[in-house]
C-alpha cells in the first residue's frame, strides 16, 4: 500500500520504518527542511535502538522516502497518518495546533479519496474536528465529493523498545464507524496480525480515550508505588520486599511497580495533564488523575531531598556525580526527566554536577551547557573523581554492576543515592559506602 506519514518525529519515523519493512511504500513528510535533509543523508535525529538500521535499509530499497512537501505526501497516500506533536498548553491541555494545521493542508491538497488515520495522541473529539476541517476545506475548493474519512489509530510505543512494539504489537486499536476504513487498515496491518487477531475496532471517541486511559493506568501504578515507598520509609519497612509481596498477586503483577525518582518522558506527564484538562472541560473533577501528577512531581524531588539532608543543607562546592540523564534507559530523551529538577536544584545551591549518560550527554549540554558548575563526563568513573556523592537516576544496564572498589577509591566522600533501587543495600554498605535508596531503611 501507499502510505504517507505527516510528522517525522519519534512516532512518525518508527511507524514509517516498520510499515516499510513489511513492504509498504512509505513517504515521511516533515516541514522542517533540515530534519528531512539529515534523514535523506542517513542521520537519525533521535536515539532509538535499531531505528537507524531500519531506516537505512528501507531507504536503500526504495520503500521509504522523505519530503517537505505536503502536496507530495497527500498525492502519494492511500492512507495518510497524522503523527505530529501535541505539546501541552499552559493549562495542561493538549495543543492541537499542528494536528489541525495538517487537517487544513489535507483539505487544500487532496485530489483523490484517501483515509486519514490520526496517530498523534489527541483528546476525545479531535478526530471529529479534523474531519470537519477537511470537509470545510474541500467545500471551499468545490471538491466536496471526495471521500476522506478520519479514523483514530493511536500508537502504543515504549521509547527504548519501539521497534519491537511496532513489529510485534499486543494490540492495534482502530476507531471508526466506517467498514471501508476498517478494511483498509486491516489490510495495512495484516503483516503484524498473523498469529492471532490483534486489531481492536471501536468508535472513534473510545479509541481516542483508550490511549489516554492506558497511560493513565500505568502512570497511576508508578505514583501509587512511590507513595507506598514513601510510607515504607517512614515506618521502617523495605519497599522492595513489599513490591515482591504484592507483585506475586496476578491481579497486580510486577510491571510498573518499581519505586524510584518518578516518571518522565514525552507521554505520561503530558497525557496525564491533558486527560485531567479534558475532564475539567467536561465538568468533571478527576481527583485521582490529578493526584497521580502531583505525587510524581513530588517524587522527582526525593533524590535532592536525600542529598540535602545528608549534607545538612550545605551543597556549596559539593561535587555530585550524576549517573543517568534520560528519563529512562535506551533513549536520549530528557523531556520531563527527574534529572532536570535534580540538576537545577543542585546548581542553585552552589553545587557542581558532573554527569554521565551513554546517550543523553549532548542533550544535557544543550540544556545546561552554559550553567556554571555543570559538566558532562566521558564515562561513569570519570564522573566520580573527587565526588562527594553519586546519584543514580536512570537505570542503564551499564550501571547495574559497577566496580564498587574503584568507585570508593575515586570519590572524596563515599555517598550513594540509588534513585532506582537497583543495588543491594547490604552489598554497597559492606564496601564502605553510605547508601540511600527510595523507600528502603
Buried (B, 14 or more C-beta within 10 A) or exposed (E): BBBBBBBBBBBBBBBBBBBBBBEBBBBBBBBEEEBBEBBEEEEBBBBBBBBBEBBBBBBEEEBBBBBBBBBBBBBBBBBBBBBBBBBBBEEBBBBBEBBBBBBBBBBBBBEEEBBBBBBBBBBBBBBBBBBBBBBEBBEEEEBEEBEBBBBBBBBBBBBBBBBBBBBEBEEBBBBBEBEEBBEBBBBBBEBBBEEEEBBEBBEBBBBBBBBBEBBBEBBBBBBBBBBBBBEBBEEEBBBBEBBEEBBEEEEBEEEBBBBBBBBBBBBBBBBBBBBBBBBBEEEEEBEEBBBBBEBBBBBBBBBBEBBBEBBEEEBEEBBBBBBBBBBBBBBBBBBBBBBBBBBBBBBEBEBBBBBBBBBBBEBBBEBBEEEEBBBBBEEBBBBBBEBBBBBBBBBBEBBEEBEBEEBBEBBEBBBBBBBBBBBEBEEBBEBEBEBBBBBBE
